[in-house]
Amino acid sequence: MERPRLGVSSCLLGSPVRFDGGHKRFRFLTDELGPYVDWVPYCPEVEIGLGTPREPIRLTDSGRLVNRSGTADHTALMDALPLPTGLDGRSGPDGPSGLDGYVFKAKSPSCGIQGIPRYRSSGEASGAHGPGRYAGRVMAAAPLLAVQDEGRLNDAGLREAFVERVFAAARLRALLSGARDLASGARDLACGARDLACGARDLVEFHARHKLQLLAHDPARYRLAGRLVATGGGAAAYRELFLAAMATPARRGRNANALLHAYSRIGRALSAPRRSDLVGRIDAYRRGEVPLSVPVALLAHYASGGDLPWLESQTFLAPYPAELRLRHAV
């Protein structure tokens, strides 16, 4: 399984870069998700030369980034920091790697993704809120990047949605990186030749494998992307549609519809008792009586026999490592 490449605020991995010289290690990231992803840690406040420990900083009501005493303005230095390469899906100095997602430190004037208070020159809160100065730049540059903070990752639904998105983005990145290599004349071992048509076939197969997953998120964009690959549309356009679809939350109703679509494809291959059992589990999920893991596990069991290759190929059944056990709570 492709390993997502994730930006992360350094303090969340345990680096002592906080203003008070401490850290904010988040164990879900370090202990649970860490074995399956590649981290790209970054602390913008340290990068602009602020020491550890240091005087706390805050955002003014005009959006300036200043120290608490108001004697230093760090706005220009923060705005001059380079953004991660490959945010737009293009190759950067490190190659066609980019980032598949980013976990920022909550409540930080530099890294918060939302709700960061603004202050008047008197030191009083102005009542205005917004993103941190650096996080805001990243999100503006890459609006389709999966972004979350550690506080919101305590919510089981948001945690599962974020992890699903970054693994999907990693698979797409791997596919498009291979397509770039192919277009530049590199040998594609899967095709066995320098064959640009192979890249197009790979995109069609990629879209087909993600059918259930995309239907659970955004059926309209799934159909648009399907028409795009059928007519030989460009990889950049497909990337936009795919990431936008995955950014649309997969609600219970759409998940249930995707499960029923899977049933419609394989129902004739199942015995009557198994069909009845599967439909019953899907209906129980739709009513909120069982988690998503229950009907998905049943589908995965039927796919494991090797007689249902279409179902076995669907990323919806295993969108990320099973060891993360995230679907038991959604």
N, C-alpha and C positions, 0 to 999 in steps of 0.2 A: 504494500500500500504506500502510495506517495506520501512523503513527509511534508506537511505544511511548513512554510518559512514565515515565522511570526515576529513582528516587532513587539517589543515589550519595554515598559518602564523598568529600568535596571533595579530599582528598589524592590520590585515585586518578586525578583528572583533571589533576593537576600543581600544585594550589594549595599553597603553602608554609605549611601549617597544622599540621604535625606538631610534637610536643613539642620536637624538636631544631631546629625552624625549616625543615625540609626537606619533601619531598613523596614520594609513592610512585606516581608516574604509571604506569598500567598500559596498555600500548600497545594491547592488544586493545580496550579500551574507547575510548580516544581516537582511534586510527587506523583500526580496522576496524569496530567497531560504531557509533562516534560519528556517522558520516554518515547513519545510518538511524534514530536515536532522538533524543528530546529529554531532556536531562539536567536533573535537579533536584538540584544539589550542596548538601551540608549537612555541617557539622562540629559536632557537639553540644558538643565541648569548647570550641571557640571561642565558640559561642553562649552558654555559661554564663559567659563572661567570662575564661576562662583565656588568658593571653598566649602569644605565640610568639616565642622558645622558652619552655618552662615546665618545671617539675618533673614527671616522669612520674607518672601515677596508676595505681592498682591496685584490685582488688576484694578485700575482706576475706572471711573465711570466713562471715561473716554477711550478705554481699552489699552492704556499704557501699562507696561509691566514695571513696577517700581518696588523698592524695598519698603519695609513697613514704616521706617522713619521718614521716607520720602526724600532721602538724600541722593539716591542713585536711580537712574532710569535705564532699564535693561532691554527696552523694546527693540532698538535697532540691532543689538547683538542677537536677540532671539529670532528676529525676522531674517537675519542673514544666515542662520544655520541651514546647511543643505538638507533637503528632504531625502528620504530613502529612495534609492534608485529603483526603476522599474515599476513605479506606482501605476503608470498608464499601460502596463503590459509590454512596453518596449524594452530593448536591451539597454543596460547601463554598463558602467565600468566593470562590474562583477559578472557580466554576462546576463542572459535572459532569465534571471532569477526572480527579481521583484519580491514583493511580500504578498502573502495570502491572507493576512489579517494583522491586527494590532491590538494589544491589551495595554491600556493606559492606566495610570494611577488616578483613582477617583479623588475628587476634591482638590486637585492640584491646580494652581494658577497657570502652570505651564502645560500640564498633561491631562487635566480633566476634560472629559468629552461633553459635559453639560452641567448646568447648574452652578457654575463658578461665580461667586458674588463679585460685584464691582463696588468700589469704595470711592467716596468723595475725598477731596483733599483734606477735609477735617478728620478723616479716619472713620467716619460713619458709613455704614452700608447704604448704597444708593437705592437698593431694591431691584436693580437690574442684574441679570444673570446671563451666562453664556459659556462657551467652551474655553478651555485654557489656550494660551497664546500659541504654543507649539502644536498641540493636538488639533486646534482649529485649522491651522495651515495644512496639516496632513489630510484631514477630512475634506477640506476644500479642493485639494489637489487630486484626491482619489475618492469621489463620492460613493463608489461601488465597493470600496474596500470594507471587509468585515471588521468592525471596530467595536470594542467593548471595554468597560473598566471592571476592575476586580470586585467592586461592590455589587454591580449588577450580575456578575457571574455567580453570585450566591443564589440567584433565582434559578431553579431547575430548568424551567422552560427556556429562559434566555441563554443559559449555559449550553443546553443541547443544540439550540438554534445556531449559536456562534460556532461551535465545534463542527456541526454539519456543514456550515458555509465554508470554513477554512479548508476542510478536506476536499470539498468539491472544487474550490478554487485551485488547490494544489494539483488535482488531477488535470484540470484545464491548462494550468501553467505547463505541466509536463508535456501535454499533447502539443501545445502551441510552440514550445521550445523545440520539440522534434520537428515540427513543420518548418520552423525557421532554418534549422540545420539542413533540412531537405531542400528548401528553396535555394540555399547557398551552395548546393552541390555536394553536401556530405552524403555518405552512404547510409541508407536506412536499412538496418539489418532485418526489421520486420517485413519489409517489402522485398529485400534482396536486390534492389536496384535503385538507381537514381530516377525515381518515377514520381513526378509531382502529383499524378493522379492518386497515388497511394495516400498522400496527405489528405486529399479530399475524401477518400474512402475512410480514413481514420476518423475524420470529423463526423461523417455520417454514423459510423459505429459508436462513437462517443455519445452522440445525441441519442441514439437508440438505447444505449445502456442506461442513460439518465432519464428515460421517459417517465417512469413512475415518480422519481424524485422531483422532476420539474412540474409534473401534473399536480403534485401535492403543494407546490409553492405558487405557481402562476401558469394556469392552463393557456391563457392567451399568449404569453410570451413563448411557451413551449411550441405552440403552433406556428408563431412567427419564425422562431429559430428553425423549425422543421422545414418551412418553405425556403428559408435562406440556404440551408445546406443542400436541399434538393436541387436548387438552381445554381449551385457552385458559388454561393456568396463568400465574401472574404472572412478570414479568421477574426479580424478586428471587430467586425460587425457582430459576428457570433459571440465573441467574448462579452461585448456590451449586453447583448440580450440574455446570455446565460447568467452573468453575475447579477443583472437586474432581477431576473426571475428568482434566483436564490436569495436575494435580499428581501423578497416578499415573504412575510411569515407564513409558515405552513400551519394553518388552523386545523382543528380536529375534523371539521367537515370535509376539507380537501384531502386530508390524510385518508379519511374513510373512503372517499371517492376513488382515490388512487388504489387503495386496497381492493375495492370492488372491481376496478378495471383489471387488476391482476387476476381476480377470480374469474372474470369473463373470458380471459385468455386461456386459463388452465382448467376451468370447471369440467369440461368434457373428459379430461384425463383422470378425474377423481371419481371415486365411488360416491354413491348417493349419501351415505353417512358422513363422509369426509366433506362433501360440499355443504351439507347442512351445518356441520360443526364450524367450518370456516366462516360461513355467512353469519352464524350466531356470534362468533368472536368479533367479527367486524362490527356488527350491530352493537355489541356490548361496549366496544371501544367508542363508537359514536356517541353512546349515551353517557360516557364517562365512567363506566363501571370497571374497566380494566385499562391498564396503560398500553401505549402503542406497541410495546415489546411483545405483547401476547399474540395479536394476529400476525405480526411480522415474523415471530419465531415459528409460527405454524407454516407460513409461506416458505420460510427458509428451510424448514424440515422437508417439505415437499420438493423443493428445488434441489436438495442435496442428493437425491437419488439419481440424478443425471438424466432423467427422462424429460425434463422441462428446461431445455437450454435457454429459452428466452427469459424465463423467470430467474434462472440461476445467474444470468448476466446482469440483472438489475442492481444498480448501486443503492437503490432504496432499501434493500435488504441488509446491507452492511455499509453504510455511508462513512463509517469511521471504525477504529478498532473496537471490537466487542468488549474488550477488557474495561473500557471506560463506563460501560453500563449506564448510559445516559437516558435511554428510552424507558427505563423502569419507572421514571417519575413524570413522564409526560403522556 
